[in-house]
């Protein structure tokens, strides 16, 4: 996924964490600071809601867009994500063909909520 994102979108830096262990420390160590953070809702030991709270309580990341990644994008789950303070949601699996469009919208601060009917 890392190489695909770099190649398809022309990004110089993409960081993917396989788990959420030491999440905040690892994010703080990134340079440059991320322009956007995508959080899988179900990555142990922390869930996406816990990781979002960590980011929002850290001044450096308080205003960075945070997008939830989840296989559960039914209306009820999306309502929960919105209430928690996520800036958007993308359903899994990620559609690599439409992802660049969603990414550009997110960078422009356009709300991105991919909802299934």
ZAMARGU-4260 file (C-alpha; in steps of 0.2 Angstrom, whole numbers, plus 5000, padded with zeros to 4 digits):
<rodrens>
0) 5000/5000/5000 | 5014/5012/5004 | 5022/5010/4987 | 5006/5011/4978 | 5001/5027/4987
5) 5018/5035/4983 | 5017/5030/4965 | 4999/5034/4961 | 4998/5050/4971 | 5016/5057/4969
10) 5018/5058/4988 | 5036/5059/4995 | 5031/5052/5012 | 5019/5039/5017 | 5020/5031/5034
15) 5009/5015/5039 | 5009/5008/5056 | 5004/4990/5057 | 4998/4991/5075 | 4994/5005/5087
20) 5007/5001/5100 | 5016/5017/5105 | 5005/5026/5093 | 5007/5044/5099 | 5026/5042/5101
25) 5028/5036/5084 | 5017/5049/5076 | 5026/5063/5086 | 5043/5056/5079 | 5037/5059/5061
30) 5046/5072/5051 | 5038/5082/5043 | 5022/5082/5053 | 5008/5073/5044 | 4996/5083/5034
35) 4982/5070/5037 | 4981/5055/5048 | 4971/5039/5043 | 4966/5028/5058 | 4960/5011/5056
40) 4946/5009/5069 | 4951/4991/5074 | 4970/4990/5076 | 4976/4984/5093 | 4981/4988/5106
45) 4971/5005/5104 | 4956/5007/5094 | 4953/5022/5082 | 4943/5032/5095 | 4957/5030/5108
50) 4970/5036/5095 | 4959/5050/5090 | 4958/5056/5108 | 4977/5055/5110 | 4979/5066/5094
55) 4966/5079/5099 | 4974/5081/5116 | 4991/5085/5108 | 4993/5103/5102 | 5003/5098/5087
60) 4990/5087/5080 | 4974/5095/5087 | 4970/5102/5070 | 4976/5089/5058 | 4962/5080/5049
65) 4959/5063/5055 | 4950/5051/5044 | 4943/5034/5050 | 4946/5018/5040 | 4933/5005/5044
70) 4924/4990/5036 | 4908/4996/5045 | 4902/5012/5036 | 4883/5010/5040 | 4874/5026/5045
75) 4875/5022/5063 | 4893/5019/5064 | 4896/5035/5054 | 4886/5045/5066 | 4897/5038/5080
80) 4913/5043/5071 | 4906/5061/5068 | 4901/5063/5086 | 4919/5057/5091 | 4927/5071/5081
85) 4933/5062/5066 | 4935/5073/5050 | 4929/5059/5038 | 4927/5041/5035 | 4932/5029/5021
90) 4926/5012/5020 | 4937/4997/5018 | 4944/4989/5008 | 4951/5006/5001 | 4947/5008/4983
95) 4964/5013/4976 | 4955/5021/4960 | 4945/5033/4970 | 4957/5036/4985 | 4967/5050/4976
100) 4950/5060/4974 | 4946/5057/4992 | 4963/5062/4998 | 4963/5078/4988 | 4946/5083/4996
105) 4953/5079/5013 | 4968/5090/5011 | 4956/5104/5005 | 4946/5102/5021 | 4931/5095/5012
110) 4922/5083/5023 | 4923/5065/5016 | 4911/5053/5023 | 4909/5037/5012 | 4893/5030/5018
115) 4884/5014/5012 | 4865/5014/5010
</rodrens>
